[in-house]
Amino acid sequence: MAIQAKKEFKKVVLAYSGGLDTSAIIPWLIETYNCEVIAFAADVGQGDEELIGLREKALATGASECYIVDLKEEFVADYIYPTITTGAVYEGEYLLGTSMARPIIAKAQVEIALRVGADALCHGCTGKGNDQVRFEGTFAALAPELAVIAPWREWDMVSREDLLDYLAERNIECSASLTKIYSRDANAWHISHEGGELEDPWCEPTKGIWTLTVDPEDAPNKPERVQLSFEEGKLTKVNGESLTPYGVLMALNKIAAAHGVGRIDIVENRLVGMKSRGCYETPGGTVMMKAYKALECLVLDKASLKYREQIGLEYSHVMYDGRWFTALNDALLAGAASFAEKVTGEIVVKLYKGQATVTQRKSPNSLYSEDFATFGADDVYDQGHAEGFIRLYSLSSRIEAMNKKGLALKNTGIE
């Protein structure tokens, strides 16, 4: 780091949010590296309130320009939908909301940097978190020739107080204050909450934590049903209405949030080795994942579904660990996409008091046959055939048991 700090850069593109950290980073870059700073912000559905006035704020802080790129549709269609087809859920609960947004944001940042002739990229990720790996993994894959500046690994500021003092000394206005309790990250898929009382895993989250979903205890006493239509793994309609990928997600977020669906409170393993506790709200995504998996169970045979589940487990770590732009990522997505070709049909999900329950399903590719599955009389399945199947299926266990008991194999039907 000391060697890099002595270098002067001509032009740096900063991943900019307008928050306290990146507001301080702009003047720090100018003072430390004697460079021009170009701010870049990605609209991935975090909400207009985070984007209004962002360009003006960046310029007032010292940036020469601020690019705000609308990535909402691309984010849902090309990053969220493919991840859904893998069935990826990190450590059994986390639907990877922050993880999925990082590769598209970092990719767009690289594209801006190459377009304006920058010689360095900068991010505001801390040295304790996963995001530094996700951003820099993308930088390495797409533009290894560009230097990377990570201020939190270089400067001597260690707290919000330090950052506020730094800005005050330079007469730079900032809306942030010491009263901020939680660290939040939002996009079209979810919002995450960390900090405050959540740093104690024994402390139950207060109502002030949650910002997107209704408390399940306060949700309507009457359930609501929503019908989803899938075509080859892609969710195309909500209650019969055709929508874009982003439109589908927004519609489901609104419907599911009203019923308190999509809340989780977990302690997870960060890539850097430490554990962290976070609360996540993913209302529409929870409904989509439930529906997709229910349709998969209808159209995939046992061996295929087992393998797809293995893909999902592996892919949850690929996505969480920031390895989107890798050969392994491409291979896993290709495998999941081949199974997704069969995922066409209709699903009905009942939403009630924080729960999303699949109640109806149908597909032209269904492998379910009432003729075979019925508990009533049928003329398509001879139950007597099961005996031979079971003898062959359990043959190795039978032989092992005979050996242990010292019994001869003759007259057992095995010889």
Secondary structure by P-SEA (a helix, b strand, c coil): ccccccccccbbbbbccccaaaaaaaaaaaaaccbbbbbbbbccccccccccaaaaaaaaacccbbbbbbaaaaaaaccaaaaaaaccccccccccccccccaaaaaaaaaaaaaacccccccccccccaaaaaaaaaaaaccccbbbbbcccccccccaaaaaaaaaaacccccccccccbbbbbcccccccccccccccccccccccccccccccccccbbbbbbbbbccccccccccccccaaaaaaaaaaaaaaaccbbbbbbccccccbbbbbccccaaaaaaaaaaaaaaaacccaaaaaaaaaaaaaaaaaaaacccccaaaaaaaaaaaaaaccccbbbbbbbcccbbbbccccccccccccccccccccccccccaaaaaaaaaaaaaaaaaaaaacccccccccc
